[in-house]
């Protein structure tokens, strides 16, 4: 098992649009494609509240490449992303990390 940590740095005032997109569209499409989220977080206290942190659980990098690739080319996703950005871009940048648990991690 590996976890993918993705950090979406939003442009000012665009976090509501990003959260709405995940809540109303993205997660339903992930379910359809077998993509398993492991959690979502926003910053309660910290230097910026413009970031969304989330993790996806994968059996392997091969599973990630296959499922993520299909999701990225899903016509419903492409249309929903475009619609959510009709008022302008949402993201300033994205950070992406692939994490593996240590031998003493409670998450395996």
Number of C-alpha atoms within 10 A of each C-alpha: 12 18 23 19 19 17 19 20 20 21 15 11 9 18 20 11 16 18 14 12 18 13 11 11 15 19 15 13 16 17 11 10 15 14 19 13 16 13 11 13 11 15 12 8 7 6 7 10 14 18 19 18 15 18 21 17 18 21 10 11 14 10 13 18 12 11 16 16 11 12 20 11 10 13 11 14 17 12 11 15 17 13 12 15 16 10 10 11 14 21 17 13 11 12 10 12 11 14 13 13 12 9 8 7 8 7 11 11
